[in-house]
Amino acid sequence: MKKSIFLNFAYGYGPFLRALDIAAEFNKILISNDHEPFNIISPLVYGSRQIQIAKESHPELEIKFDVDTGNVLNKIFYKGKNYSENLKYISENYFEVEKEFSIVVEKLISKENVVMEISRNPRILSPIPLSYSSVMGLFSEFLQKSLNRGMFSGNHINRCIEIAKRIENSQTKIFVSEPKSLGVEELCVSVPFIGTDVEIDQSSIEEGVYFYKSGINELDYLNIDFGKFKVYDSDKDPVKIKFNKNIIGIVARAGWGTISNSIILNKPLIVFPYSKGDDPEIFFNVEALKELDIVAIYDANLSFSENLDIAISKLPNMDSFKNQILAKYGMLNGSRYCAEVMYFDMHNVDRFLRFSDKEVL
């Protein structure tokens, strides 16, 4: 029976796509080495839009979307209101939800021959023993740093830290991608940018900016006056438009998928500052970007044109940073880098999956 990969991810389209990117690269390596590619199974959390974005990003893939695991995952996902309240819910309900998740995943393991999990910032532990996770920094560390800074308070934060450590300690291997928001633990593997393998789209469109709305809840940010610029946005336009030669700037929340794409393609990038009550990971992402000095942090006191000029002025720093990553790893495609490590593991470490009639997990 054909083997399957199960995707596990945090809230939002970005983490789903980053897990999918690694799965896609892993299958490419299998095919190039005369192995049958694995089926890819993903929880369906965001309905038809999730399916559409997956097709736009990886039109070559056939993905099986599973409603049952998606419904369970959605119970603990941040919905964009108050992050502390979301953490409180997790602290009180996590183990009940994990038990429910295990039941539906176990069914998939039997039905679809699931032998591996690929995850991005996972918020729940699955029963799949072989699990490769990618992060920008450990969730437990984000929470601990946030607690130390006084961004959150309460015993429920400490309980969430322990839950995060439980998930992290159960991973086969954790990949921490550049540019890291926090430090790297000893047992983590440092890798280049994790994202969809991209190149400039040469099709003809009207010059403009791309507004990636995912995860943005501040009304002031959603209602920016873009002035003279034509605006393409993620709600109504294909994701691939942001890679077009005529996109002169990208505006987004400080999520690493869009940031990485912008760095690789040398696209001027404007990110929004951290908003109180948002995911603490965004705070540390913004702080890392400030230190690197490669993007503009949106300033509401300036016109959009002025914000874009600042982003354009950062392009030399962005290019320099990209060249540092290339020199360090020999490639920019972190998804490929992760997949190569996984494939190497499976042929050189006995306790990992072997390509035979018997799976050693």
ROKOLRO-177263 format. One record per atom (N, C-alpha, C): x, y, z; residue in one letter. Coordinates in pm, whole numbers, padded with zeros to 5 digits, always signed. Example, Ala and Ser with C-alpha at 12.3 -4.5 7.8 and 13.67 -1.06 7.14 Angstrom:
<nodes>
+01319-00569+00780a+01230-00450+00780a+01320-00330+00780a+01285-00225+00708s+01367-00106+00714s+01290+00003+00787s
</nodes>
This chain:
<nodes>
+00084-00120+00000m+00000+00000+00000m+00088+00125+00000m+00053+00221-00083k+00131+00343-00094k+00139+00417+00039k+00258+00465+00072k+00279+00535+00198k+00226+00678+00190k+00196+00737+00306s+00142+00873+00311s+00214+00958+00413s+00219+01089+00383i+00267+01192+00474i+00146+01266+00529i+00147+01293+00658f+00042+01374+00720f+00100+01510+00757f+00028+01617+00722l+00072+01752+00755l+00006+01799+00884l+00087+01861+00969n+00038+01918+01095n+00091+02061+01100n+00009+02156+01142f+00053+02296+01132f-00025+02384+01229f+00032+02503+01253a-00033+02604+01336a-00138+02678+01252a-00205+02773+01314y-00312+02848+01247y-00259+02931+01130y-00347+02958+01033g-00311+03043+00920g-00267+02963+00799g-00271+03029+00683y-00230+02963+00559y-00080+02937+00554y-00001+03029+00611g+00144+03019+00604g+00199+02888+00658g+00169+02851+00783p+00221+02725+00836p+00178+02602+00754p+00054+02603+00705f+00009+02494+00618f+00096+02486+00494f+00120+02600+00429l+00199+02600+00306l+00344+02561+00330l+00401+02601+00446r+00541+02566+00474r+00556+02415+00495r+00460+02353+00562a+00463+02206+00576a+00448+02140+00439a+00359+02195+00357l+00338+02142+00223l+00463+02157+00137l+00533+02270+00151d+00656+02292+00074d+00758+02181+00099d+00775+02145+00226i+00873+02041+00260i+00829+01906+00205i+00699+01877+00218a+00647+01750+00165a+00668+01742+00014a+00647+01854-00055a+00665+01857-00200a+00811+01830-00237a+00903+01892-00165e+01045+01871-00193e+01088+01727-00160e+01032+01672-00055f+01065+01534-00018f+01021+01438-00128f+00902+01459-00183n+00855+01373-00291n+00941+01387-00416n+00990+01508-00443k+01080+01527-00558k+01207+01443-00541k+01258+01438-00418i+01379+01360-00392i+01349+01211-00407i+01233+01166-00359l+01196+01025-00376l+01193+00988-00524l+01128+01071-00604i+01114+01042-00747i+01251+01040-00815i+01337+01136-00780s+01469+01143-00843s+01558+01025-00805s+01522+00956-00695n+01598+00838-00652n+01521+00707-00676n+01426+00714-00771d+01352+00595-00816d+01265+00533-00709d+01213+00617-00615h+01115+00571-00517h+00978+00626-00554h+00877+00557-00512e+00741+00604-00534e+00714+00722-00440e+00658+00832-00491p+00626+00944-00403p+00516+00908-00304p+00516+00974-00190f+00415+00949-00088f+00289+01029-00118f+00175+00976-00078n+00054+01058-00074n+00071+01168+00030n+00003+01278+00012i+00008+01388+00108i-00133+01412+00159i-00148+01406+00291i-00279+01425+00354i-00271+01546+00446i-00367+01637+00430s-00369+01758+00512s-00503+01777+00580s-00504+01818+00706p-00629+01861+00767p-00689+01976+00687p-00819+01973+00665l-00888+02083+00598l-00949+02174+00705l-00884+02288+00725v-00926+02383+00829v-00998+02503+00768v-00953+02545+00650y-00999+02671+00592y-01080+02653+00463y-01141+02538+00447g-01234+02518+00338g-01174+02534+00200g-01257+02584+00108s-01218+02592-00032s-01099+02685-00055s-01083+02788+00028r-00971+02880+00010r-00838+02809+00035r-00833+02720+00134q-00712+02643+00161q-00678+02553+00042q-00778+02491-00015i-00757+02404-00132i-00707+02487-00250i-00766+02604-00270q-00726+02691-00381q-00581+02737-00367q-00543+02780-00246i-00406+02828-00224i-00306+02715-00245i-00341+02594-00201a-00252+02479-00222a-00232+02453-00371a-00339+02462-00450k-00328+02440-00594k-00246+02549-00662k-00260+02674-00614e-00182+02783-00671e-00033+02766-00640e-00002+02722-00519s+00137+02709-00476s+00203+02584-00532s+00127+02474-00540h+00182+02346-00587h+00083+02278-00682h+00069+02331-00802p-00029+02273-00896p+00005+02129-00935p+00131+02089-00913e+00173+01953-00951e+00130+01848-00850e+00085+01888-00734l+00056+01792-00626l-00091+01753-00621l-00112+01627-00584e-00246+01581-00547e-00249+01568-00396e-00335+01642-00332i-00341+01645-00186i-00476+01593-00141i-00475+01504-00046k-00600+01457+00013k-00629+01543+00137k-00741+01613+00135f-00778+01698+00248f-00875+01623+00338f-00847+01630+00468d-00926+01555+00566d-01003+01650+00657d-01133+01638+00655v-01220+01728+00731v-01214+01699+00880v-01209+01573+00918d-01215+01537+01061d-01096+01592+01139d-00975+01573+01087t-00858+01628+01158t-00861+01781+01155t-00913+01838+01045g-00923+01983+01037g-01017+02040+01141g-01129+01974+01163n-01225+02021+01264n-01165+02019+01404n-01086+01917+01434v-01025+01907+01566v-00916+02013+01583v-00829+02027+01483l-00724+02129+01489l-00782+02268+01512l-00891+02297+01444n-00950+02431+01450n-00997+02469+01590n-01020+02368+01674k-01065+02396+01810k-00962+02473+01892k-00832+02450+01862i-00729+02517+01942i-00658+02628+01865i-00703+02657+01744f-00637+02759+01663f-00676+02900+01708f-00578+02987+01702y-00597+03130+01729y-00685+03188+01619y-00790+03259+01659k-00885+03314+01561k-00865+03464+01537k-00756+03521+01594g-00726+03660+01563g-00788+03762+01654g-00825+03724+01775k-00880+03822+01868k-00778+03848+01978k-00792+03777+02089n-00698+03797+02199n-00617+03669+02217n-00485+03680+02196y-00402+03560+02198y-00395+03497+02336y-00397+03581+02440s-00393+03528+02576s-00515+03442+02605s-00631+03483+02552e-00752+03404+02571e-00741+03270+02499e-00677+03272+02383n-00654+03147+02310n-00566+03053+02391n-00460+03110+02453l-00370+03029+02536l-00444+02973+02658l-00534+03053+02712k-00612+03007+02827k-00700+02888+02788k-00760+02898+02670y-00842+02787+02621y-00757+02662+02604y-00638+02678+02545i-00549+02564+02524i-00511+02501+02657i-00478+02584+02755s-00435+02531+02885s-00544+02450+02952s-00668+02484+02926e-00781+02416+02992e-00834+02297+02913e-00810+02297+02782n-00875+02196+02698n-00778+02111+02615n-00648+02141+02623y-00553+02079+02530y-00560+01927+02530y-00552+01863+02646f-00539+01718+02650f-00665+01647+02601f-00779+01710+02621e-00903+01655+02566e-00900+01662+02414e-00853+01775+02359v-00844+01791+02214v-00737+01698+02156v-00624+01684+02227e-00520+01593+02179e-00571+01449+02169e-00649+01409+02268k-00705+01274+02266k-00796+01256+02145k-00879+01357+02117e-00969+01351+02002e-00889+01349+01872e-00782+01429+01868f-00697+01436+01750f-00630+01301+01726f-00582+01238+01832s-00515+01108+01819s-00608+01004+01759s-00734+01009+01798i-00831+00910+01748i-00849+00924+01597i-00868+01049+01549v-00891+01067+01405v-00763+01045+01324v-00647+01078+01382v-00521+01053+01310v-00491+00903+01304v-00520+00831+01412e-00499+00686+01412e-00580+00619+01301e-00699+00670+01277k-00780+00615+01167k-00711+00638+01032k-00652+00756+01017l-00580+00786+00893l-00456+00698+00878l-00388+00674+00990i-00269+00589+00986i-00304+00452+00928i-00416+00397+00971s-00458+00265+00922s-00513+00272+00780s-00597+00370+00755k-00666+00379+00626k-00573+00421+00513k-00481+00516+00541e-00398+00576+00436e-00251+00538+00446e-00216+00445+00538n-00077+00404+00556n+00014+00525+00582n-00026+00605+00678v+00053+00724+00715v+00176+00677+00792v+00294+00713+00742v+00418+00669+00805v+00504+00786+00854v+00462+00908+00819m+00545+01023+00854m+00458+01147+00871m+00499+01232+00964e+00436+01363+00980e+00538+01471+00946e+00494+01571+00870i+00573+01692+00847i+00491+01808+00903i+00551+01884+00992s+00474+01988+01059s+00544+02123+01054s+00466+02228+01071r+00517+02364+01082r+00455+02427+01205r+00539+02461+01302n+00494+02521+01428n+00377+02442+01490n+00388+02311+01504p+00272+02232+01547p+00221+02275+01684p+00091+02280+01697r+00027+02318+01823r-00037+02201+01894r-00023+02082+01832i-00082+01962+01894i+00004+01841+01859i+00012+01748+01950l+00092+01627+01931l+00007+01520+01863l+00062+01459+01760s-00007+01349+01692s+00055+01217+01735s-00012+01107+01707p+00043+00976+01743p+00141+00920+01640p+00179+00998+01540i+00270+00950+01436i+00413+00958+01490i+00482+00846+01507p+00614+00847+01572p+00722+00923+01495p+00719+00915+01362l+00821+00981+01282l+00770+01119+01243l+00824+01223+01305s+00770+01356+01286s+00882+01459+01271s+00885+01525+01156y+00981+01632+01130y+00909+01766+01138y+00961+01853+01221s+00896+01983+01244s+00987+02096+01199s+00927+02201+01143s+01004+02322+01111s+00944+02440+01185s+01031+02528+01234v+00989+02643+01313v+01082+02761+01284v+01042+02880+01330m+01130+02996+01330m+01197+03013+01466m+01144+02942+01562g+01193+02943+01699g+01099+02853+01777g+01146+02795+01885l+01062+02703+01961l+00945+02779+02027l+00825+02722+02014f+00706+02786+02070f+00719+02804+02221f+00777+02704+02286s+00795+02714+02431s+00883+02833+02467s+00983+02859+02381e+01073+02971+02407e+01004+03105+02381e+00923+03111+02276f+00844+03232+02251f+00758+03266+02373f+00691+03163+02426l+00602+03184+02540l+00680+03225+02664l+00794+03160+02689q+00874+03193+02806q+00927+03337+02798q+00977+03375+02681k+01028+03511+02662k+00916+03613+02679k+00798+03580+02629s+00683+03669+02642s+00643+03686+02788s+00647+03577+02862l+00616+03581+03005l+00718+03666+03078l+00845+03649+03046n+00952+03726+03110n+00939+03876+03082n+00888+03909+02964r+00873+04050+02925r+00744+04112+02979r+00660+04031+03042g+00534+04083+03093g+00427+04099+02988g+00447+04038+02871m+00346+04047+02766m+00222+03965+02802m+00242+03858+02877f+00134+03775+02926f+00160+03744+03074f+00055+03704+03143s+00071+03663+03282s-00036+03558+03315s-00011+03484+03421g-00108+03383+03463g-00053+03242+03455g-00107+03156+03539n-00060+03016+03541n-00088+02943+03411n-00187+02990+03336h-00220+02922+03210h-00105+02933+03110h-00023+03038+03121i+00092+03050+03031i+00195+02942+03063i+00219+02920+03192n+00313+02815+03232n+00265+02677+03187n+00134+02655+03193r+00081+02527+03147r+00100+02512+02996r+00083+02622+02923c+00104+02617+02777c+00251+02593+02742c+00341+02646+02822i+00484+02622+02800i+00514+02473+02815i+00456+02412+02915e+00477+02267+02934e+00417+02186+02820e+00300+02229+02770i+00238+02161+02656i+00328+02175+02533i+00381+02296+02511a+00470+02320+02396a+00594+02232+02405a+00651+02220+02523k+00769+02135+02541k+00736+01988+02515k+00617+01947+02554r+00572+01809+02529r+00572+01780+02379r+00521+01875+02301i+00516+01858+02156i+00657+01859+02098i+00738+01956+02140e+00876+01970+02088e+00961+01848+02119e+00947+01796+02240n+01030+01682+02281n+00992+01552+02211n+00878+01552+02146s+00833+01432+02076s+00869+01432+01928s+00931+01540+01880q+00967+01548+01738q+01092+01465+01709q+01094+01400+01594t+01213+01328+01550t+01328+01426+01528t+01297+01537+01463k+01397+01641+01438k+01324+01773+01418k+01383+01881+01468i+01325+02015+01453i+01419+02100+01369i+01368+02152+01258f+01443+02243+01172f+01408+02387+01209f+01510+02466+01235v+01489+02608+01266v+01542+02689+01150v+01452+02760+01081s+01490+02826+00956s+01534+02970+00976s+01620+03012+00886e+01665+03150+00881e+01550+03239+00830e+01547+03366+00870p+01627+03427+00977p+01560+03400+01111p+01632+03342+01202k+01575+03293+01327k+01524+03408+01414k+01406+03388+01473s+01351+03490+01564s+01412+03478+01703s+01452+03355+01741l+01515+03331+01870l+01632+03235+01849l+01696+03197+01957g+01812+03108+01947g+01774+02968+01904g+01874+02886+01883v+01853+02748+01840v+01898+02653+01950v+01810+02562+01987e+01845+02461+02085e+01949+02365+02027e+02022+02299+02115e+02133+02213+02073e+02088+02104+01976e+01970+02049+01998l+01925+01936+01917l+01849+01979+01791l+01835+02109+01769c+01768+02157+01648c+01868+02166+01532c+01815+02165+01411v+01897+02176+01290v+01869+02311+01225v+01973+02390+01207s+01959+02520+01142s+01954+02502+00990s+01857+02569+00925v+01838+02552+00780v+01810+02687+00715v+01822+02696+00581p+01789+02822+00511p+01639+02852+00516p+01597+02952+00442f+01456+02993+00438f+01366+02876+00400f+01261+02853+00478i+01164+02750+00443i+01046+02819+00374i+01022+02781+00251g+00913+02842+00174g+00901+02774+00040g+00802+02818-00037t+00784+02765-00171t+00900+02809-00259t+00951+02716-00338d+01059+02749-00431d+01005+02848-00534d+01059+02970-00534v+00999+03076-00614v+01098+03136-00713v+01043+03194-00818e+01121+03274-00911e+01030+03384-00964e+01088+03486-01023i+01010+03599-01071i+00914+03554-01182i+00786+03591-01167d+00684+03564-01268d+00693+03674-01375d+00709+03635-01500q+00731+03730-01608q+00604+03772-01682q+00488+03726-01638s+00364+03763-01707s+00334+03911-01691s+00254+03965-01782s+00227+04110-01784s+00105+04143-01699s+00127+04222-01595i+00018+04277-01516i+00048+04425-01490i-00053+04498-01448e-00032+04639-01415e+00057+04650-01291e+00150+04744-01295e+00241+04764-01182e+00162+04798-01055e+00203+04739-00944g+00132+04765-00819g+00200+04700-00700g+00128+04698-00588v+00179+04637-00465v+00088+04521-00427v+00145+04426-00354y+00069+04309-00310y+00046+04319-00159y-00081+04311-00119f-00120+04322+00021f-00164+04184+00069f-00079+04122+00153y-00109+03989+00205y-00182+04006+00338y-00315+03982+00336k-00401+04017+00449k-00406+03911+00559k-00357+03793+00532s-00370+03682+00626s-00318+03719+00765s-00400+03697+00867g-00358+03718+01006g-00368+03861+01055g-00408+03955+00968i-00414+04096+01007i-00555+04127+01058i-00564+04184+01179n-00693+04213+01239n-00712+04359+01274n-00604+04437+01273e-00614+04579+01303e-00686+04650+01188e-00799+04714+01219l-00876+04781+01115l-00796+04890+01046l-00710+04960+01124d-00628+05066+01065d-00535+05010+00958d-00488+04890+00979y-00397+04829+00882y-00474+04775+00761y-00594+04727+00785l-00675+04673+00675l-00728+04783+00585l-00731+04906+00635n-00786+05018+00559n-00680+05122+00523n-00562+05076+00486i-00454+05166+00446i-00492+05242+00318i-00456+05367+00315d-00470+05445+00193d-00343+05423+00108d-00356+05345+00004f-00242+05313-00082f-00215+05422-00186f-00298+05525-00185g-00275+05637-00275g-00282+05596-00421g-00180+05629-00498k-00179+05609-00643k-00154+05464-00685k-00118+05379-00590f-00074+05244-00627f-00191+05149-00647f-00182+05069-00751k-00277+04959-00768k-00245+04853-00664k-00350+04798-00603v-00330+04702-00495v-00387+04565-00535v-00303+04464-00529y-00344+04325-00540y-00349+04270-00398y-00448+04187-00365d-00451+04135-00228d-00484+03987-00224d-00449+03926-00113s-00456+03781-00098s-00599+03729-00092s-00696+03817-00066d-00835+03772-00059d-00895+03747-00196d-00847+03819-00297k-00912+03809-00428k-00817+03778-00543k-00687+03785-00519d-00591+03762-00626d-00506+03638-00597d-00460+03569-00702p-00375+03451-00680p-00248+03486-00603p-00205+03394-00517v-00085+03417-00435v+00037+03444-00522v+00044+03375-00637k+00165+03386-00720k+00186+03527-00776k+00083+03612-00771i+00099+03749-00822i+00208+03824-00747i+00226+03792-00617k+00328+03865-00541k+00469+03839-00593k+00487+03736-00677f+00618+03706-00734f+00637+03773-00871f+00537+03848-00916n+00543+03905-01050n+00646+04018-01058n+00705+04033-01177k+00807+04135-01200k+00754+04276-01178k+00622+04295-01193n+00563+04428-01180n+00507+04458-01041n+00529+04366-00947i+00497+04396-00807i+00616+04469-00747i+00596+04596-00712i+00707+04680-00666i+00719+04686-00515i+00631+04616-00445g+00639+04611-00300g+00537+04515-00244g+00569+04456-00129i+00479+04363-00061i+00450+04416+00078i+00323+04409+00118v+00280+04455+00249v+00218+04337+00322v+00264+04308+00443a+00217+04187+00511a+00243+04194+00661a+00175+04106+00733r+00209+04078+00871r+00348+04013+00871r+00417+04017+00984a+00554+03968+00991a+00560+03816+01003a+00508+03749+00900g+00517+03603+00892g+00633+03565+00801g+00703+03457+00835w+00830+03429+00768w+00817+03375+00627w+00703+03321+00589g+00689+03274+00452g+00701+03388+00353g+00623+03494+00375t+00628+03611+00287t+00762+03681+00298t+00816+03689+00418i+00947+03753+00437i+01054+03679+00356i+01056+03548+00366s+01156+03468+00294s+01143+03486+00144s+01019+03481+00092n+00998+03501-00051n+01050+03637-00096n+01024+03739-00015s+01068+03875-00048s+01220+03884-00054s+01286+03818+00041i+01433+03820+00045i+01490+03750-00079i+01436+03633-00111i+01487+03557-00225i+01471+03634-00356i+01357+03704-00370l+01328+03774-00496l+01366+03922-00492l+01422+03968-00380n+01459+04108-00365n+01340+04202-00386n+01230+04169-00321k+01111+04253-00328k+01105+04343-00204k+01089+04475-00221p+01073+04564-00106p+00957+04517-00019p+00979+04512+00112l+00879+04456+00202l+00847+04553+00315l+00717+04571+00339i+00667+04650+00451i+00591+04557+00543i+00630+04548+00669v+00558+04465+00766v+00498+04554+00874v+00389+04507+00933f+00322+04584+01037f+00387+04561+01172f+00389+04663+01257p+00444+04644+01392p+00355+04549+01472p+00412+04498+01579y+00336+04408+01667y+00219+04483+01731y+00103+04419+01734s-00015+04475+01799s-00039+04403+01931s-00063+04478+02035k-00086+04418+02167k-00197+04315+02160k-00171+04199+02217g-00269+04091+02218g-00252+03992+02105g-00163+04023+02009d-00138+03933+01897d-00044+03819+01941d-00024+03725+01852d+00067+03613+01873d+00206+03669+01908d+00266+03627+02020p+00398+03680+02059p+00508+03649+01957p+00489+03546+01878e+00588+03515+01775e+00607+03633+01680e+00495+03705+01653i+00503+03821+01564i+00590+03930+01626i+00582+03948+01757f+00666+04046+01824f+00814+04015+01802f+00852+03890+01823f+00993+03853+01809f+01036+03853+01662f+00943+03822+01571n+00975+03833+01428n+01009+03978+01392n+00926+04071+01439v+00948+04213+01409v+01080+04259+01469v+01111+04216+01591e+01237+04255+01654e+01357+04202+01575e+01346+04078+01525a+01455+04021+01445a+01473+04100+01315a+01363+04143+01255l+01370+04220+01132l+01431+04358+01155l+01398+04418+01268k+01458+04547+01302k+01611+04534+01313k+01654+04426+01376e+01798+04405+01395e+01869+04381+01260e+01803+04306+01172l+01861+04279+01041l+01855+04402+00949l+01757+04489+00975d+01739+04612+00897d+01721+04583+00749d+01627+04491+00720i+01606+04452+00580i+01465+04483+00530i+01378+04535+00616v+01241+04570+00575v+01202+04704+00636v+01091+04758+00588a+01032+04876+00652a+00925+04831+00750a+00926+04887+00869i+00818+04863+00965i+00714+04973+00942i+00594+04935+00909y+00491+05032+00869y+00472+05141+00974y+00473+05264+00926d+00454+05382+01011d+00330+05456+00963d+00225+05455+01046a+00097+05517+01008a+00108+05668+00993a+00213+05728+01047n+00232+05873+01035n+00290+05914+00899n+00331+05816+00821l+00385+05842+00688l+00286+05798+00581l+00296+05856+00464s+00215+05810+00352s+00262+05672+00310s+00179+05600+00234f+00223+05469+00189f+00346+05482+00101f+00347+05584+00017s+00462+05605-00073s+00591+05622+00007s+00583+05693+00119e+00702+05713+00203e+00745+05583+00268e+00647+05502+00313n+00680+05370+00368n+00748+05283+00263n+00699+05288+00140l+00757+05208+00033l+00900+05254+00002l+00923+05384+00005d+01058+05435-00019d+01157+05381+00084d+01112+05370+00210i+01198+05315+00315i+01228+05168+00285i+01123+05094+00244a+01143+04952+00211a+01242+04936+00096a+01231+05022-00004i+01324+05016-00118i+01467+05044-00073i+01482+05136+00023s+01617+05170+00072s+01683+05054+00145s+01604+04955+00189k+01658+04840+00262k+01706+04728+00169k+01682+04741+00039l+01715+04632-00054l+01863+04592-00052l+01957+04686-00042p+02098+04642-00033p+02125+04555+00089p+02064+04588+00205n+02080+04505+00325n+02017+04367+00304n+01902+04366+00239m+01833+04240+00211m+01919+04150+00123m+01978+04209+00019d+02062+04132-00073d+02186+04078-00003d+02243+04159+00084s+02361+04116+00159s+02327+03999+00251s+02213+04008+00317f+02170+03900+00406f+02146+03772+00327f+02083+03784+00212k+02059+03667+00127k+02190+03600+00087k+02289+03679+00052n+02419+03623+00013n+02489+03553+00130n+02467+03604+00252q+02523+03538+00371q+02462+03399+00388q+02330+03389+00368i+02262+03259+00380i+02312+03163+00273i+02327+03213+00151l+02375+03129+00041l+02515+03077+00068l+02600+03164+00123a+02737+03123+00155a+02739+03019+00267a+02649+03032+00362k+02646+02943+00479k+02596+02803+00445k+02490+02796+00361y+02424+02668+00336y+02445+02612+00196y+02489+02696+00104g+02505+02651-00033g+02376+02650-00113g+02267+02693-00053m+02137+02703-00121m+02049+02798-00040m+01942+02845-00104l+01845+02929-00035l+01717+02854-00001l+01695+02742-00067n+01571+02666-00052n+01576+02577+00072n+01525+02630+00184g+01527+02554+00309g+01437+02432+00306g+01329+02438+00228s+01241+02322+00217s+01317+02205+00154s+01395+02233+00053r+01478+02129-00010r+01584+02079+00088r+01643+02171+00162y+01746+02136+00260y+01689+02039+00364y+01570+02070+00415c+01505+01981+00514c+01479+01844+00453c+01426+01843+00330a+01393+01717+00264a+01517+01631+00244a+01629+01693+00211e+01753+01617+00193e+01800+01556+00325e+01786+01630+00434v+01822+01577+00566v+01732+01457+00600v+01603+01471+00575m+01508+01363+00604m+01542+01238+00522m+01570+01257+00394y+01602+01142+00309y+01733+01075+00355y+01831+01156+00392f+01956+01101+00444f+01931+01019+00570f+01850+01074+00662d+01817+01002+00785d+01760+00864+00755d+01670+00860+00661m+01597+00736+00635m+01684+00628+00575m+01798+00666+00520h+01890+00566+00464h+02010+00538+00553h+02023+00613+00659n+02143+00599+00741n+02117+00580+00890n+01993+00593+00934v+01963+00575+01076v+01856+00468+01089v+01893+00359+01153d+01808+00240+01153d+01669+00263+01214d+01662+00354+01312r+01532+00367+01379r+01433+00450+01298r+01477+00508+01186f+01389+00586+01102f+01331+00497+00991f+01238+00551+00918l+01168+00478+00813l+01264+00422+00708l+01244+00297+00674r+01324+00234+00568r+01234+00208+00447r+01291+00214+00329f+01211+00189+00209f+01210+00039+00179f+01117-00030+00238s+01102-00173+00218s+00957-00209+00248s+00926-00336+00249d+00789-00377+00280d+00756-00357+00427d+00859-00343+00509k+00836-00324+00652k+00880-00183+00691k+00793-00113+00763e+00827+00021+00811e+00879+00012+00953e+00995+00070+00976v+01049+00078+01111v+01030+00222+01156v+00944+00244+01252l+00910+00379+01293l+00959+00407+01435l
</nodes>
